[in-house]
Amino acid sequence: MLKGLVLGLGVTGVAWTGYRNAPTWLADQRTATGERRSLILSDGTRLTLNTASSVDIRYSAGLRLIVLIEGEIAVHTASDPRPLHVRTLHGDMRALGTRFNVRLHADCTELIVMEHAVAVHNAASDRTVRVNAGMGLAFDRSPLPKPRPADLARTEWRQGQLVLDGWPLRRALAELQRYRSGGLTCSDEVAGVHLAGVYPLDDTDRALVAIAEALKLKINTYTRFWIRLTPMS
């Protein structure tokens, strides 16, 4: 009833705040930390949830709506006369026959389009922004910016891979942290060291060993849930 009331109101700022604070277990579909899951929706659309993600799915006679509550999803739309929309607290994305990725950050929504295009709109803009294949758009509740070339490798989580191309170590560890419990940090001396490579998301311990070997770092395990990378000497 709570979800139906909020969506029926059209997700206003106040309504969405209450909805987002509701327990995650109210979501129609969700994944735990480190889990990824794909499902086929009633229209044939493939929806893949990344780690620690949750969505509500609201299909009606005239609309296909996916509400991203937290985390990240990949969508491969099926042919259907009803429009398909993905909605977050920052705005609305309409699929134009496409494959795309949506990640909800604390301060913005990040869209990456792999095929065709997505039309984006929010309450602060008087226009719709079209995001074509190979482009991305990070937007909040402010007027929409222009799309920019996207790093498509960031969507390889669907294949269980973390693909890094010159990422600072601190950023790489923050991304890997999404797939495991506990704290994962590094010392300031190595935080800015750049890292490249492909690392497994289904075995984050093995990924950490590979990162440490590549950068010649020491893995300090203080507890099962607290790991810190430091220089060897």
C-alpha positions in Angstrom: 0.0 0.0 0.0 2.9 2.4 0.9 4.6 1.8 -2.5 1.4 2.1 -4.4 0.4 5.4 -2.7 3.8 7.0 -3.4 4.0 6.0 -7.0 0.4 7.0 -7.5 1.2 10.5 -6.2 4.0 10.8 -8.8 7.3 10.8 -7.0 7.4 14.2 -5.4 10.4 15.3 -3.2 8.4 14.7 0.0 6.8 11.5 -1.1 10.1 10.1 -2.3 12.0 10.9 0.9 9.5 8.9 2.9 9.6 6.1 0.3 13.4 5.9 0.3 13.5 5.7 4.1 11.2 2.6 4.0 13.0 -0.7 4.7 14.7 -2.2 1.7 12.8 -5.5 2.2 9.7 -3.7 0.9 11.3 -3.7 -2.5 9.9 -6.0 -5.2 13.4 -7.2 -6.1 16.7 -6.8 -4.2 20.2 -8.2 -3.9 22.5 -8.6 -0.9 26.1 -7.3 -0.7 28.2 -9.2 -3.3 25.2 -10.6 -5.1 24.2 -10.0 -8.7 21.0 -11.3 -10.2 19.2 -11.3 -13.6 15.5 -11.7 -14.2 13.2 -11.6 -17.1 10.2 -9.3 -16.6 6.7 -10.1 -17.8 7.3 -8.2 -21.1 10.6 -10.0 -21.8 12.8 -7.2 -20.6 16.0 -8.4 -18.9 16.8 -6.7 -15.7 20.1 -7.3 -13.9 20.6 -6.0 -10.3 24.1 -5.3 -9.1 25.3 -5.7 -5.5 23.1 -4.3 -2.7 20.4 -3.0 -5.1 16.7 -2.8 -4.9 13.9 -1.9 -7.3 10.1 -1.8 -7.6 8.5 -2.9 -10.8 5.2 -1.3 -11.7 3.7 -2.4 -15.0 0.2 -1.2 -16.1 -1.9 -1.2 -19.3 -0.1 1.9 -20.5 3.3 2.1 -18.8 6.3 -0.1 -17.8 8.0 1.5 -14.8 11.1 0.4 -12.9 11.9 2.4 -9.8 15.5 2.2 -8.7 15.5 2.5 -4.9 19.2 1.9 -4.3 22.2 0.4 -6.1 22.6 -0.2 -9.8 20.8 -2.0 -12.6 21.3 -2.9 -16.2 18.3 -3.0 -18.5 17.9 -4.7 -21.9 14.4 -3.7 -23.1 12.0 -6.0 -24.9 9.8 -4.8 -27.7 6.4 -3.6 -26.3 4.0 -0.8 -27.3 4.1 0.6 -23.8 6.9 3.0 -22.9 9.5 1.8 -20.5 10.8 4.2 -17.8 13.4 3.9 -15.1 12.9 6.4 -12.2 15.1 7.5 -9.4 14.8 10.4 -6.9 16.7 12.6 -9.4 14.6 12.1 -12.5 13.0 9.9 -15.1 14.7 7.9 -17.9 12.7 6.7 -20.9 14.2 3.8 -22.9 14.2 4.4 -26.7 14.7 0.7 -27.6 17.9 0.2 -25.9 20.4 -1.4 -23.4 21.5 0.9 -20.6 22.9 1.0 -17.1 21.7 3.1 -14.2 23.5 3.7 -10.9 22.1 5.6 -8.0 24.7 7.5 -6.0 24.0 9.4 -2.8 24.1 12.7 -4.7 23.2 11.9 -8.3 22.0 9.3 -10.8 24.5 8.0 -13.3 23.3 6.8 -16.7 25.4 4.9 -19.3 23.8 3.9 -22.6 25.2 0.9 -24.4 22.7 0.7 -27.4 20.3 3.1 -29.0 19.3 6.0 -26.7 17.6 7.1 -23.5 15.6 10.3 -22.9 16.1 11.9 -19.5 13.9 14.4 -17.8 13.6 15.9 -14.3 11.5 18.5 -12.5 14.2 21.2 -12.8 14.5 21.0 -16.6 12.2 22.4 -19.2 13.6 20.0 -21.8 14.4 16.3 -22.3 18.0 15.3 -22.9 18.7 12.5 -25.3 21.6 10.3 -24.4 22.9 8.2 -27.3 24.8 4.9 -27.3 28.4 5.4 -25.9 27.4 8.4 -23.9 26.6 8.9 -20.3 24.8 11.5 -18.0 25.3 12.1 -14.3 22.4 14.3 -13.1 20.8 15.4 -9.8 17.7 17.5 -9.2 19.3 20.5 -10.9 18.8 21.4 -14.6 20.2 18.6 -16.7 23.8 18.9 -18.1 25.0 17.7 -21.5 25.8 14.0 -22.0 29.5 13.0 -22.1 31.4 10.1 -23.5 30.9 7.1 -21.2 33.4 4.6 -19.9 31.6 1.5 -21.1 34.0 -0.7 -19.1 32.2 0.4 -16.0 29.2 -1.8 -17.1 31.3 -5.0 -17.0 30.1 -5.8 -13.5 27.4 -7.7 -15.4 30.1 -10.2 -16.3 31.5 -10.2 -12.8 34.5 -8.0 -13.7 35.9 -4.8 -12.3 37.7 -3.2 -15.2 40.2 -0.5 -14.2 42.1 1.8 -16.6 44.4 4.0 -14.5 42.1 4.4 -11.5 43.7 5.8 -8.3 44.0 3.0 -5.7 41.6 4.7 -3.3 38.9 4.9 -5.9 39.5 1.3 -7.0 39.2 0.0 -3.4 36.0 2.0 -2.9 34.5 0.3 -5.9 35.6 -3.1 -4.7 34.2 -2.3 -1.3 30.7 -2.4 -2.8 31.0 -6.2 -3.2 32.1 -7.1 0.3 31.3 -6.5 3.9 33.6 -4.5 6.3 36.2 -1.8 5.7 38.7 -1.8 2.8 41.2 1.1 2.9 44.8 2.0 2.0 47.4 4.3 3.5 47.8 7.8 2.2 51.2 7.0 0.7 49.6 4.7 -1.9 46.1 6.1 -2.3 47.0 8.0 -5.5 48.9 5.2 -7.2 47.2 4.3 -10.5 45.9 0.9 -11.2 44.9 -0.9 -14.4 43.6 -4.4 -15.0 40.6 -6.7 -14.8 39.6 -8.1 -11.4 37.0 -10.6 -10.3 34.0 -9.3 -8.4 32.9 -12.8 -7.3 36.1 -13.3 -5.3 37.1 -10.0 -3.8 39.9 -11.7 -1.7 41.5 -12.9 -4.9 41.1 -9.4 -6.4 42.8 -7.9 -3.4 45.7 -10.3 -3.7 46.1 -9.4 -7.4 46.0 -5.7 -6.7 48.6 -6.0 -4.0 50.9 -8.0 -6.2 50.5 -5.6 -9.1 51.4 -2.6 -6.9 53.8 -4.5 -4.6 51.7 -3.7 -1.5 51.2 -5.4 1.8 47.7 -6.7 2.8 47.2 -6.0 6.5 44.2 -8.0 7.9 43.3 -6.6 11.3 40.0 -8.5 11.5 37.8 -10.3 9.0 36.1 -7.0 8.3 39.0 -4.6 8.3 41.7 -4.8 5.6 44.3 -2.1 4.8 46.8 -1.9 2.0 50.2 -0.3 2.8 53.7 -0.2 1.2 55.8 -3.2 1.6 58.5 -1.3 3.6 
